[in-house]
Amino acid sequence: MKFSKQQKSLSQPVIDLLSHMSKLVDKGLTPQEAVEWMIEVEPDWRCGRGYPFSTGGLKQARIRLERRIEMMSLANKGTTTFINNKPKK
């Protein structure tokens, strides 16, 4: 029997960063602009545990936000199901 790839879990600091950046994207920024905002405007931002963001965390959050925006735009066009992150009509 073949097993599917395990999903990678995110650390709590990355989850907090993703949540914060998601709010920035909801305000109208692109994921890349949200990364630049975090670096330039909020360099002292800390997660709930007190850790600063890392470049790896910024990259993971940007990728996930880009995927979320892509899925939301496809959902607005009528796609209702996603299997392995690929749209199915």
PyMOL Python script that loads the backbone (N, CA, C, O; Angstrom):
from pymol import cmd

cmd.read_pdbstr("""\
ATOM      1  N   MET A   1       0.844  -1.170   0.000  1.00  0.00           N
ATOM      2  CA  MET A   1       0.000   0.000   0.000  1.00  0.00           C
ATOM      3  C   MET A   1       0.891   1.235   0.000  1.00  0.00           C
ATOM      4  O   MET A   1       1.864   1.312   0.749  1.00  0.00           O
ATOM      5  N   LYS A   2       0.550   2.188  -0.840  1.00  0.00           N
ATOM      6  CA  LYS A   2       1.308   3.430  -0.891  1.00  0.00           C
ATOM      7  C   LYS A   2       0.646   4.463   0.005  1.00  0.00           C
ATOM      8  O   LYS A   2      -0.578   4.566   0.083  1.00  0.00           O
ATOM      9  N   PHE A   3       1.489   5.214   0.668  1.00  0.00           N
ATOM     10  CA  PHE A   3       0.984   6.277   1.512  1.00  0.00           C
ATOM     11  C   PHE A   3       1.267   7.610   0.846  1.00  0.00           C
ATOM     12  O   PHE A   3       2.298   7.798   0.199  1.00  0.00           O
ATOM     13  N   SER A   4       0.342   8.516   1.016  1.00  0.00           N
ATOM     14  CA  SER A   4       0.563   9.849   0.451  1.00  0.00           C
ATOM     15  C   SER A   4       1.613  10.579   1.288  1.00  0.00           C
ATOM     16  O   SER A   4       1.900  10.203   2.424  1.00  0.00           O
ATOM     17  N   LYS A   5       2.164  11.606   0.709  1.00  0.00           N
ATOM     18  CA  LYS A   5       3.155  12.393   1.435  1.00  0.00           C
ATOM     19  C   LYS A   5       2.509  13.015   2.659  1.00  0.00           C
ATOM     20  O   LYS A   5       1.375  13.493   2.604  1.00  0.00           O
ATOM     21  N   GLN A   6       3.232  13.004   3.751  1.00  0.00           N
ATOM     22  CA  GLN A   6       2.704  13.640   4.947  1.00  0.00           C
ATOM     23  C   GLN A   6       2.714  15.142   4.755  1.00  0.00           C
ATOM     24  O   GLN A   6       3.637  15.712   4.173  1.00  0.00           O
ATOM     25  N   GLN A   7       1.670  15.764   5.255  1.00  0.00           N
ATOM     26  CA  GLN A   7       1.644  17.216   5.190  1.00  0.00           C
ATOM     27  C   GLN A   7       2.648  17.764   6.188  1.00  0.00           C
ATOM     28  O   GLN A   7       2.792  17.248   7.297  1.00  0.00           O
ATOM     29  N   LYS A   8       3.331  18.802   5.781  1.00  0.00           N
ATOM     30  CA  LYS A   8       4.287  19.433   6.677  1.00  0.00           C
ATOM     31  C   LYS A   8       3.534  20.360   7.607  1.00  0.00           C
ATOM     32  O   LYS A   8       2.726  21.180   7.172  1.00  0.00           O
ATOM     33  N   SER A   9       3.807  20.221   8.878  1.00  0.00           N
ATOM     34  CA  SER A   9       3.143  21.111   9.819  1.00  0.00           C
ATOM     35  C   SER A   9       3.997  22.362  10.005  1.00  0.00           C
ATOM     36  O   SER A   9       5.216  22.333   9.831  1.00  0.00           O
ATOM     37  N   LEU A  10       3.348  23.436  10.354  1.00  0.00           N
ATOM     38  CA  LEU A  10       4.037  24.702  10.567  1.00  0.00           C
ATOM     39  C   LEU A  10       4.246  24.913  12.058  1.00  0.00           C
ATOM     40  O   LEU A  10       3.438  24.477  12.879  1.00  0.00           O
ATOM     41  N   SER A  11       5.322  25.575  12.391  1.00  0.00           N
ATOM     42  CA  SER A  11       5.559  25.915  13.790  1.00  0.00           C
ATOM     43  C   SER A  11       4.621  27.039  14.204  1.00  0.00           C
ATOM     44  O   SER A  11       4.093  27.758  13.356  1.00  0.00           O
ATOM     45  N   GLN A  12       4.417  27.188  15.494  1.00  0.00           N
ATOM     46  CA  GLN A  12       3.503  28.229  15.977  1.00  0.00           C
ATOM     47  C   GLN A  12       3.944  29.634  15.551  1.00  0.00           C
ATOM     48  O   GLN A  12       3.091  30.435  15.170  1.00  0.00           O
ATOM     49  N   PRO A  13       5.245  29.965  15.599  1.00  0.00           N
ATOM     50  CA  PRO A  13       5.635  31.293  15.112  1.00  0.00           C
ATOM     51  C   PRO A  13       5.280  31.534  13.639  1.00  0.00           C
ATOM     52  O   PRO A  13       4.891  32.643  13.273  1.00  0.00           O
ATOM     53  N   VAL A  14       5.411  30.514  12.802  1.00  0.00           N
ATOM     54  CA  VAL A  14       5.074  30.665  11.382  1.00  0.00           C
ATOM     55  C   VAL A  14       3.561  30.796  11.216  1.00  0.00           C
ATOM     56  O   VAL A  14       3.096  31.549  10.361  1.00  0.00           O
ATOM     57  N   ILE A  15       2.794  30.072  12.024  1.00  0.00           N
ATOM     58  CA  ILE A  15       1.337  30.193  11.965  1.00  0.00           C
ATOM     59  C   ILE A  15       0.918  31.608  12.346  1.00  0.00           C
ATOM     60  O   ILE A  15       0.053  32.195  11.697  1.00  0.00           O
ATOM     61  N   ASP A  16       1.528  32.159  13.399  1.00  0.00           N
ATOM     62  CA  ASP A  16       1.226  33.532  13.804  1.00  0.00           C
ATOM     63  C   ASP A  16       1.597  34.522  12.706  1.00  0.00           C
ATOM     64  O   ASP A  16       0.852  35.463  12.430  1.00  0.00           O
ATOM     65  N   LEU A  17       2.758  34.305  12.079  1.00  0.00           N
ATOM     66  CA  LEU A  17       3.202  35.181  10.991  1.00  0.00           C
ATOM     67  C   LEU A  17       2.248  35.091   9.808  1.00  0.00           C
ATOM     68  O   LEU A  17       1.902  36.111   9.211  1.00  0.00           O
ATOM     69  N   LEU A  18       1.822  33.883   9.468  1.00  0.00           N
ATOM     70  CA  LEU A  18       0.882  33.685   8.371  1.00  0.00           C
ATOM     71  C   LEU A  18      -0.435  34.402   8.657  1.00  0.00           C
ATOM     72  O   LEU A  18      -1.016  35.023   7.767  1.00  0.00           O
ATOM     73  N   SER A  19      -0.892  34.316   9.880  1.00  0.00           N
ATOM     74  CA  SER A  19      -2.130  34.999  10.264  1.00  0.00           C
ATOM     75  C   SER A  19      -1.981  36.515  10.137  1.00  0.00           C
ATOM     76  O   SER A  19      -2.869  37.193   9.621  1.00  0.00           O
ATOM     77  N   HIS A  20      -0.863  37.032  10.607  1.00  0.00           N
ATOM     78  CA  HIS A  20      -0.632  38.477  10.531  1.00  0.00           C
ATOM     79  C   HIS A  20      -0.527  38.947   9.084  1.00  0.00           C
ATOM     80  O   HIS A  20      -1.116  39.962   8.711  1.00  0.00           O
ATOM     81  N   MET A  21       0.224  38.207   8.273  1.00  0.00           N
ATOM     82  CA  MET A  21       0.384  38.579   6.863  1.00  0.00           C
ATOM     83  C   MET A  21      -0.930  38.412   6.106  1.00  0.00           C
ATOM     84  O   MET A  21      -1.199  39.164   5.169  1.00  0.00           O
ATOM     85  N   SER A  22      -1.746  37.442   6.494  1.00  0.00           N
ATOM     86  CA  SER A  22      -3.036  37.245   5.856  1.00  0.00           C
ATOM     87  C   SER A  22      -3.925  38.466   6.066  1.00  0.00           C
ATOM     88  O   SER A  22      -4.670  38.854   5.166  1.00  0.00           O
ATOM     89  N   LYS A  23      -3.851  39.069   7.244  1.00  0.00           N
ATOM     90  CA  LYS A  23      -4.615  40.284   7.508  1.00  0.00           C
ATOM     91  C   LYS A  23      -4.124  41.432   6.625  1.00  0.00           C
ATOM     92  O   LYS A  23      -4.923  42.247   6.162  1.00  0.00           O
ATOM     93  N   LEU A  24      -2.804  41.497   6.392  1.00  0.00           N
ATOM     94  CA  LEU A  24      -2.265  42.525   5.500  1.00  0.00           C
ATOM     95  C   LEU A  24      -2.761  42.324   4.074  1.00  0.00           C
ATOM     96  O   LEU A  24      -3.110  43.284   3.387  1.00  0.00           O
ATOM     97  N   VAL A  25      -2.791  41.065   3.634  1.00  0.00           N
ATOM     98  CA  VAL A  25      -3.268  40.756   2.281  1.00  0.00           C
ATOM     99  C   VAL A  25      -4.751  41.083   2.166  1.00  0.00           C
ATOM    100  O   VAL A  25      -5.199  41.564   1.125  1.00  0.00           O
ATOM    101  N   ASP A  26      -5.518  40.827   3.225  1.00  0.00           N
ATOM    102  CA  ASP A  26      -6.939  41.158   3.202  1.00  0.00           C
ATOM    103  C   ASP A  26      -7.166  42.663   3.090  1.00  0.00           C
ATOM    104  O   ASP A  26      -8.206  43.102   2.599  1.00  0.00           O
ATOM    105  N   LYS A  27      -6.184  43.457   3.549  1.00  0.00           N
ATOM    106  CA  LYS A  27      -6.294  44.913   3.443  1.00  0.00           C
ATOM    107  C   LYS A  27      -5.936  45.419   2.048  1.00  0.00           C
ATOM    108  O   LYS A  27      -6.100  46.604   1.760  1.00  0.00           O
ATOM    109  N   GLY A  28      -5.443  44.523   1.172  1.00  0.00           N
ATOM    110  CA  GLY A  28      -5.184  44.934  -0.201  1.00  0.00           C
ATOM    111  C   GLY A  28      -3.760  44.752  -0.683  1.00  0.00           C
ATOM    112  O   GLY A  28      -3.481  45.011  -1.854  1.00  0.00           O
ATOM    113  N   LEU A  29      -2.851  44.319   0.169  1.00  0.00           N
ATOM    114  CA  LEU A  29      -1.474  44.098  -0.274  1.00  0.00           C
ATOM    115  C   LEU A  29      -1.359  42.759  -0.978  1.00  0.00           C
ATOM    116  O   LEU A  29      -2.149  41.851  -0.720  1.00  0.00           O
ATOM    117  N   THR A  30      -0.375  42.627  -1.872  1.00  0.00           N
ATOM    118  CA  THR A  30      -0.059  41.323  -2.449  1.00  0.00           C
ATOM    119  C   THR A  30       0.816  40.577  -1.458  1.00  0.00           C
ATOM    120  O   THR A  30       1.370  41.202  -0.554  1.00  0.00           O
ATOM    121  N   PRO A  31       0.963  39.256  -1.591  1.00  0.00           N
ATOM    122  CA  PRO A  31       1.843  38.525  -0.673  1.00  0.00           C
ATOM    123  C   PRO A  31       3.275  39.066  -0.660  1.00  0.00           C
ATOM    124  O   PRO A  31       3.898  39.133   0.400  1.00  0.00           O
ATOM    125  N   GLN A  32       3.802  39.452  -1.822  1.00  0.00           N
ATOM    126  CA  GLN A  32       5.160  39.995  -1.869  1.00  0.00           C
ATOM    127  C   GLN A  32       5.234  41.340  -1.156  1.00  0.00           C
ATOM    128  O   GLN A  32       6.204  41.621  -0.452  1.00  0.00           O
ATOM    129  N   GLU A  33       4.204  42.175  -1.341  1.00  0.00           N
ATOM    130  CA  GLU A  33       4.165  43.453  -0.635  1.00  0.00           C
ATOM    131  C   GLU A  33       4.041  43.249   0.866  1.00  0.00           C
ATOM    132  O   GLU A  33       4.577  44.034   1.648  1.00  0.00           O
ATOM    133  N   ALA A  34       3.332  42.190   1.277  1.00  0.00           N
ATOM    134  CA  ALA A  34       3.205  41.884   2.706  1.00  0.00           C
ATOM    135  C   ALA A  34       4.567  41.500   3.291  1.00  0.00           C
ATOM    136  O   ALA A  34       4.884  41.872   4.421  1.00  0.00           O
ATOM    137  N   VAL A  35       5.370  40.757   2.526  1.00  0.00           N
ATOM    138  CA  VAL A  35       6.725  40.401   2.974  1.00  0.00           C
ATOM    139  C   VAL A  35       7.561  41.674   3.128  1.00  0.00           C
ATOM    140  O   VAL A  35       8.245  41.862   4.134  1.00  0.00           O
ATOM    141  N   GLU A  36       7.497  42.539   2.120  1.00  0.00           N
ATOM    142  CA  GLU A  36       8.254  43.793   2.186  1.00  0.00           C
ATOM    143  C   GLU A  36       7.778  44.651   3.359  1.00  0.00           C
ATOM    144  O   GLU A  36       8.589  45.294   4.026  1.00  0.00           O
ATOM    145  N   TRP A  37       6.470  44.663   3.612  1.00  0.00           N
ATOM    146  CA  TRP A  37       5.915  45.421   4.740  1.00  0.00           C
ATOM    147  C   TRP A  37       6.497  44.899   6.055  1.00  0.00           C
ATOM    148  O   TRP A  37       6.893  45.680   6.920  1.00  0.00           O
ATOM    149  N   MET A  38       6.544  43.585   6.195  1.00  0.00           N
ATOM    150  CA  MET A  38       7.060  43.001   7.438  1.00  0.00           C
ATOM    151  C   MET A  38       8.531  43.359   7.633  1.00  0.00           C
ATOM    152  O   MET A  38       8.958  43.645   8.752  1.00  0.00           O
ATOM    153  N   ILE A  39       9.300  43.344   6.557  1.00  0.00           N
ATOM    154  CA  ILE A  39      10.734  43.623   6.659  1.00  0.00           C
ATOM    155  C   ILE A  39      10.992  45.101   6.930  1.00  0.00           C
ATOM    156  O   ILE A  39      11.832  45.442   7.762  1.00  0.00           O
ATOM    157  N   GLU A  40      10.268  45.986   6.228  1.00  0.00           N
ATOM    158  CA  GLU A  40      10.553  47.422   6.315  1.00  0.00           C
ATOM    159  C   GLU A  40       9.796  48.137   7.429  1.00  0.00           C
ATOM    160  O   GLU A  40      10.375  48.956   8.143  1.00  0.00           O
ATOM    161  N   VAL A  41       8.511  47.837   7.583  1.00  0.00           N
ATOM    162  CA  VAL A  41       7.675  48.595   8.508  1.00  0.00           C
ATOM    163  C   VAL A  41       7.603  47.943   9.889  1.00  0.00           C
ATOM    164  O   VAL A  41       7.592  48.641  10.903  1.00  0.00           O
ATOM    165  N   GLU A  42       7.553  46.615   9.934  1.00  0.00           N
ATOM    166  CA  GLU A  42       7.416  45.919  11.214  1.00  0.00           C
ATOM    167  C   GLU A  42       8.579  44.950  11.462  1.00  0.00           C
ATOM    168  O   GLU A  42       8.337  43.761  11.669  1.00  0.00           O
ATOM    169  N   PRO A  43       9.822  45.418  11.449  1.00  0.00           N
ATOM    170  CA  PRO A  43      10.940  44.483  11.644  1.00  0.00           C
ATOM    171  C   PRO A  43      11.021  43.931  13.066  1.00  0.00           C
ATOM    172  O   PRO A  43      11.674  42.913  13.295  1.00  0.00           O
ATOM    173  N   ASP A  44      10.365  44.590  14.024  1.00  0.00           N
ATOM    174  CA  ASP A  44      10.409  44.133  15.414  1.00  0.00           C
ATOM    175  C   ASP A  44       9.208  43.285  15.791  1.00  0.00           C
ATOM    176  O   ASP A  44       8.992  43.021  16.974  1.00  0.00           O
ATOM    177  N   TRP A  45       8.413  42.849  14.803  1.00  0.00           N
ATOM    178  CA  TRP A  45       7.229  42.036  15.081  1.00  0.00           C
ATOM    179  C   TRP A  45       7.637  40.737  15.771  1.00  0.00           C
ATOM    180  O   TRP A  45       8.659  40.143  15.428  1.00  0.00           O
ATOM    181  N   ARG A  46       6.854  40.305  16.724  1.00  0.00           N
ATOM    182  CA  ARG A  46       7.100  39.055  17.443  1.00  0.00           C
ATOM    183  C   ARG A  46       5.832  38.206  17.426  1.00  0.00           C
ATOM    184  O   ARG A  46       4.721  38.736  17.426  1.00  0.00           O
ATOM    185  N   CYS A  47       6.006  36.896  17.412  1.00  0.00           N
ATOM    186  CA  CYS A  47       4.855  35.994  17.461  1.00  0.00           C
ATOM    187  C   CYS A  47       4.343  35.914  18.898  1.00  0.00           C
ATOM    188  O   CYS A  47       4.877  36.579  19.786  1.00  0.00           O
ATOM    189  N   GLY A  48       3.328  35.114  19.124  1.00  0.00           N
ATOM    190  CA  GLY A  48       2.747  34.974  20.447  1.00  0.00           C
ATOM    191  C   GLY A  48       3.722  34.436  21.479  1.00  0.00           C
ATOM    192  O   GLY A  48       3.555  34.686  22.673  1.00  0.00           O
ATOM    193  N   ARG A  49       4.728  33.707  21.046  1.00  0.00           N
ATOM    194  CA  ARG A  49       5.738  33.153  21.961  1.00  0.00           C
ATOM    195  C   ARG A  49       6.928  34.089  22.147  1.00  0.00           C
ATOM    196  O   ARG A  49       7.828  33.801  22.936  1.00  0.00           O
ATOM    197  N   GLY A  50       6.938  35.188  21.436  1.00  0.00           N
ATOM    198  CA  GLY A  50       8.011  36.156  21.585  1.00  0.00           C
ATOM    199  C   GLY A  50       9.157  36.006  20.607  1.00  0.00           C
ATOM    200  O   GLY A  50      10.176  36.684  20.741  1.00  0.00           O
ATOM    201  N   TYR A  51       9.008  35.118  19.611  1.00  0.00           N
ATOM    202  CA  TYR A  51      10.074  34.921  18.625  1.00  0.00           C
ATOM    203  C   TYR A  51       9.917  35.906  17.467  1.00  0.00           C
ATOM    204  O   TYR A  51       8.793  36.189  17.054  1.00  0.00           O
ATOM    205  N   PRO A  52      11.022  36.432  16.937  1.00  0.00           N
ATOM    206  CA  PRO A  52      10.930  37.277  15.736  1.00  0.00           C
ATOM    207  C   PRO A  52      10.685  36.400  14.509  1.00  0.00           C
ATOM    208  O   PRO A  52      10.925  35.194  14.554  1.00  0.00           O
ATOM    209  N   PHE A  53      10.210  36.996  13.415  1.00  0.00           N
ATOM    210  CA  PHE A  53      10.009  36.207  12.201  1.00  0.00           C
ATOM    211  C   PHE A  53      11.355  35.882  11.568  1.00  0.00           C
ATOM    212  O   PHE A  53      12.338  36.599  11.754  1.00  0.00           O
ATOM    213  N   SER A  54      11.378  34.787  10.817  1.00  0.00           N
ATOM    214  CA  SER A  54      12.597  34.381  10.115  1.00  0.00           C
ATOM    215  C   SER A  54      12.361  34.525   8.610  1.00  0.00           C
ATOM    216  O   SER A  54      11.221  34.642   8.161  1.00  0.00           O
ATOM    217  N   THR A  55      13.439  34.515   7.845  1.00  0.00           N
ATOM    218  CA  THR A  55      13.286  34.612   6.391  1.00  0.00           C
ATOM    219  C   THR A  55      12.581  33.367   5.858  1.00  0.00           C
ATOM    220  O   THR A  55      11.803  33.455   4.908  1.00  0.00           O
ATOM    221  N   GLY A  56      12.849  32.209   6.462  1.00  0.00           N
ATOM    222  CA  GLY A  56      12.166  30.983   6.053  1.00  0.00           C
ATOM    223  C   GLY A  56      10.681  31.055   6.340  1.00  0.00           C
ATOM    224  O   GLY A  56       9.865  30.594   5.542  1.00  0.00           O
ATOM    225  N   GLY A  57      10.326  31.636   7.481  1.00  0.00           N
ATOM    226  CA  GLY A  57       8.918  31.803   7.824  1.00  0.00           C
ATOM    227  C   GLY A  57       8.216  32.748   6.869  1.00  0.00           C
ATOM    228  O   GLY A  57       7.074  32.509   6.476  1.00  0.00           O
ATOM    229  N   LEU A  58       8.906  33.831   6.492  1.00  0.00           N
ATOM    230  CA  LEU A  58       8.338  34.773   5.516  1.00  0.00           C
ATOM    231  C   LEU A  58       8.095  34.081   4.180  1.00  0.00           C
ATOM    232  O   LEU A  58       7.070  34.303   3.535  1.00  0.00           O
ATOM    233  N   LYS A  59       9.048  33.238   3.766  1.00  0.00           N
ATOM    234  CA  LYS A  59       8.923  32.543   2.492  1.00  0.00           C
ATOM    235  C   LYS A  59       7.746  31.571   2.526  1.00  0.00           C
ATOM    236  O   LYS A  59       6.953  31.521   1.586  1.00  0.00           O
ATOM    237  N   GLN A  60       7.629  30.788   3.627  1.00  0.00           N
ATOM    238  CA  GLN A  60       6.520  29.848   3.751  1.00  0.00           C
ATOM    239  C   GLN A  60       5.179  30.574   3.747  1.00  0.00           C
ATOM    240  O   GLN A  60       4.239  30.146   3.077  1.00  0.00           O
ATOM    241  N   ALA A  61       5.092  31.661   4.488  1.00  0.00           N
ATOM    242  CA  ALA A  61       3.848  32.419   4.563  1.00  0.00           C
ATOM    243  C   ALA A  61       3.489  33.006   3.198  1.00  0.00           C
ATOM    244  O   ALA A  61       2.324  32.971   2.803  1.00  0.00           O
ATOM    245  N   ARG A  62       4.465  33.542   2.478  1.00  0.00           N
ATOM    246  CA  ARG A  62       4.211  34.109   1.151  1.00  0.00           C
ATOM    247  C   ARG A  62       3.688  33.041   0.198  1.00  0.00           C
ATOM    248  O   ARG A  62       2.732  33.280  -0.540  1.00  0.00           O
ATOM    249  N   ILE A  63       4.308  31.863   0.212  1.00  0.00           N
ATOM    250  CA  ILE A  63       3.884  30.783  -0.685  1.00  0.00           C
ATOM    251  C   ILE A  63       2.457  30.356  -0.364  1.00  0.00           C
ATOM    252  O   ILE A  63       1.645  30.160  -1.268  1.00  0.00           O
ATOM    253  N   ARG A  64       2.155  30.212   0.921  1.00  0.00           N
ATOM    254  CA  ARG A  64       0.807  29.795   1.308  1.00  0.00           C
ATOM    255  C   ARG A  64      -0.234  30.853   0.982  1.00  0.00           C
ATOM    256  O   ARG A  64      -1.356  30.526   0.594  1.00  0.00           O
ATOM    257  N   LEU A  65       0.134  32.123   1.140  1.00  0.00           N
ATOM    258  CA  LEU A  65      -0.800  33.196   0.790  1.00  0.00           C
ATOM    259  C   LEU A  65      -1.053  33.239  -0.708  1.00  0.00           C
ATOM    260  O   LEU A  65      -2.185  33.453  -1.140  1.00  0.00           O
ATOM    261  N   GLU A  66      -0.004  33.036  -1.509  1.00  0.00           N
ATOM    262  CA  GLU A  66      -0.181  33.009  -2.963  1.00  0.00           C
ATOM    263  C   GLU A  66      -1.106  31.866  -3.365  1.00  0.00           C
ATOM    264  O   GLU A  66      -1.971  32.033  -4.225  1.00  0.00           O
ATOM    265  N   ARG A  67      -0.922  30.708  -2.741  1.00  0.00           N
ATOM    266  CA  ARG A  67      -1.778  29.558  -3.035  1.00  0.00           C
ATOM    267  C   ARG A  67      -3.223  29.840  -2.619  1.00  0.00           C
ATOM    268  O   ARG A  67      -4.159  29.478  -3.332  1.00  0.00           O
ATOM    269  N   ARG A  68      -3.403  30.487  -1.462  1.00  0.00           N
ATOM    270  CA  ARG A  68      -4.751  30.814  -0.991  1.00  0.00           C
ATOM    271  C   ARG A  68      -5.452  31.763  -1.954  1.00  0.00           C
ATOM    272  O   ARG A  68      -6.628  31.579  -2.269  1.00  0.00           O
ATOM    273  N   ILE A  69      -4.723  32.788  -2.426  1.00  0.00           N
ATOM    274  CA  ILE A  69      -5.312  33.752  -3.364  1.00  0.00           C
ATOM    275  C   ILE A  69      -5.684  33.063  -4.668  1.00  0.00           C
ATOM    276  O   ILE A  69      -6.741  33.332  -5.239  1.00  0.00           O
ATOM    277  N   GLU A  70      -4.814  32.171  -5.140  1.00  0.00           N
ATOM    278  CA  GLU A  70      -5.102  31.440  -6.377  1.00  0.00           C
ATOM    279  C   GLU A  70      -6.351  30.578  -6.213  1.00  0.00           C
ATOM    280  O   GLU A  70      -7.208  30.543  -7.096  1.00  0.00           O
ATOM    281  N   MET A  71      -6.450  29.883  -5.081  1.00  0.00           N
ATOM    282  CA  MET A  71      -7.613  29.025  -4.849  1.00  0.00           C
ATOM    283  C   MET A  71      -8.891  29.846  -4.703  1.00  0.00           C
ATOM    284  O   MET A  71      -9.947  29.434  -5.183  1.00  0.00           O
ATOM    285  N   MET A  72      -8.807  30.998  -4.048  1.00  0.00           N
ATOM    286  CA  MET A  72      -9.989  31.836  -3.891  1.00  0.00           C
ATOM    287  C   MET A  72     -10.450  32.386  -5.233  1.00  0.00           C
ATOM    288  O   MET A  72     -11.652  32.470  -5.484  1.00  0.00           O
ATOM    289  N   SER A  73      -9.513  32.761  -6.099  1.00  0.00           N
ATOM    290  CA  SER A  73      -9.909  33.276  -7.409  1.00  0.00           C
ATOM    291  C   SER A  73     -10.547  32.173  -8.253  1.00  0.00           C
ATOM    292  O   SER A  73     -11.506  32.422  -8.985  1.00  0.00           O
ATOM    293  N   LEU A  74     -10.011  30.949  -8.150  1.00  0.00           N
ATOM    294  CA  LEU A  74     -10.624  29.833  -8.877  1.00  0.00           C
ATOM    295  C   LEU A  74     -11.998  29.500  -8.309  1.00  0.00           C
ATOM    296  O   LEU A  74     -12.916  29.160  -9.056  1.00  0.00           O
ATOM    297  N   ALA A  75     -12.141  29.598  -6.993  1.00  0.00           N
ATOM    298  CA  ALA A  75     -13.441  29.330  -6.369  1.00  0.00           C
ATOM    299  C   ALA A  75     -14.468  30.361  -6.815  1.00  0.00           C
ATOM    300  O   ALA A  75     -15.641  30.032  -6.990  1.00  0.00           O
ATOM    301  N   ASN A  76     -14.038  31.607  -7.001  1.00  0.00           N
ATOM    302  CA  ASN A  76     -14.952  32.649  -7.481  1.00  0.00           C
ATOM    303  C   ASN A  76     -15.376  32.405  -8.925  1.00  0.00           C
ATOM    304  O   ASN A  76     -16.418  32.890  -9.367  1.00  0.00           O
ATOM    305  N   LYS A  77     -14.556  31.645  -9.659  1.00  0.00           N
ATOM    306  CA  LYS A  77     -14.877  31.355 -11.060  1.00  0.00           C
ATOM    307  C   LYS A  77     -15.708  30.087 -11.201  1.00  0.00           C
ATOM    308  O   LYS A  77     -16.043  29.693 -12.318  1.00  0.00           O
ATOM    309  N   GLY A  78     -16.046  29.439 -10.083  1.00  0.00           N
ATOM    310  CA  GLY A  78     -16.931  28.279 -10.166  1.00  0.00           C
ATOM    311  C   GLY A  78     -16.317  26.960  -9.740  1.00  0.00           C
ATOM    312  O   GLY A  78     -17.035  25.965  -9.651  1.00  0.00           O
ATOM    313  N   THR A  79     -15.024  26.909  -9.474  1.00  0.00           N
ATOM    314  CA  THR A  79     -14.405  25.679  -9.025  1.00  0.00           C
ATOM    315  C   THR A  79     -14.782  25.463  -7.566  1.00  0.00           C
ATOM    316  O   THR A  79     -14.624  26.357  -6.736  1.00  0.00           O
ATOM    317  N   THR A  80     -15.279  24.274  -7.263  1.00  0.00           N
ATOM    318  CA  THR A  80     -15.725  24.022  -5.894  1.00  0.00           C
ATOM    319  C   THR A  80     -14.895  22.977  -5.173  1.00  0.00           C
ATOM    320  O   THR A  80     -14.988  22.859  -3.952  1.00  0.00           O
ATOM    321  N   THR A  81     -14.088  22.218  -5.895  1.00  0.00           N
ATOM    322  CA  THR A  81     -13.325  21.140  -5.280  1.00  0.00           C
ATOM    323  C   THR A  81     -11.851  21.256  -5.642  1.00  0.00           C
ATOM    324  O   THR A  81     -11.492  21.530  -6.787  1.00  0.00           O
ATOM    325  N   PHE A  82     -11.013  21.041  -4.645  1.00  0.00           N
ATOM    326  CA  PHE A  82      -9.571  21.005  -4.865  1.00  0.00           C
ATOM    327  C   PHE A  82      -9.062  19.667  -4.368  1.00  0.00           C
ATOM    328  O   PHE A  82      -9.269  19.310  -3.209  1.00  0.00           O
ATOM    329  N   ILE A  83      -8.397  18.927  -5.242  1.00  0.00           N
ATOM    330  CA  ILE A  83      -7.807  17.646  -4.871  1.00  0.00           C
ATOM    331  C   ILE A  83      -6.310  17.772  -5.062  1.00  0.00           C
ATOM    332  O   ILE A  83      -5.842  18.054  -6.165  1.00  0.00           O
ATOM    333  N   ASN A  84      -5.549  17.561  -3.986  1.00  0.00           N
ATOM    334  CA  ASN A  84      -4.089  17.730  -3.991  1.00  0.00           C
ATOM    335  C   ASN A  84      -3.695  19.102  -4.524  1.00  0.00           C
ATOM    336  O   ASN A  84      -2.770  19.229  -5.327  1.00  0.00           O
ATOM    337  N   ASN A  85      -4.411  20.123  -4.065  1.00  0.00           N
ATOM    338  CA  ASN A  85      -4.168  21.520  -4.429  1.00  0.00           C
ATOM    339  C   ASN A  85      -4.361  21.797  -5.915  1.00  0.00           C
ATOM    340  O   ASN A  85      -3.846  22.790  -6.429  1.00  0.00           O
ATOM    341  N   LYS A  86      -5.093  20.936  -6.608  1.00  0.00           N
ATOM    342  CA  LYS A  86      -5.386  21.169  -8.017  1.00  0.00           C
ATOM    343  C   LYS A  86      -6.891  21.288  -8.176  1.00  0.00           C
ATOM    344  O   LYS A  86      -7.635  20.475  -7.628  1.00  0.00           O
ATOM    345  N   PRO A  87      -7.350  22.284  -8.916  1.00  0.00           N
ATOM    346  CA  PRO A  87      -8.796  22.495  -9.032  1.00  0.00           C
ATOM    347  C   PRO A  87      -9.485  21.412  -9.859  1.00  0.00           C
ATOM    348  O   PRO A  87      -8.956  20.961 -10.875  1.00  0.00           O
ATOM    349  N   LYS A  88     -10.666  21.004  -9.411  1.00  0.00           N
ATOM    350  CA  LYS A  88     -11.512  20.059 -10.152  1.00  0.00           C
ATOM    351  C   LYS A  88     -12.896  20.679 -10.232  1.00  0.00           C
ATOM    352  O   LYS A  88     -13.421  21.172  -9.234  1.00  0.00           O
ATOM    353  N   LYS A  89     -13.480  20.655 -11.406  1.00  0.00           N
ATOM    354  CA  LYS A  89     -14.828  21.231 -11.580  1.00  0.00           C
ATOM    355  C   LYS A  89     -15.876  20.256 -11.123  1.00  0.00           C
ATOM    356  O   LYS A  89     -17.068  20.555 -11.189  1.00  0.00           O
TER     357      LYS A  89
END
""", "prot")
cmd.dss("prot")
cmd.show_as("cartoon", "prot")
cmd.util.cbc("prot")
cmd.orient("prot")
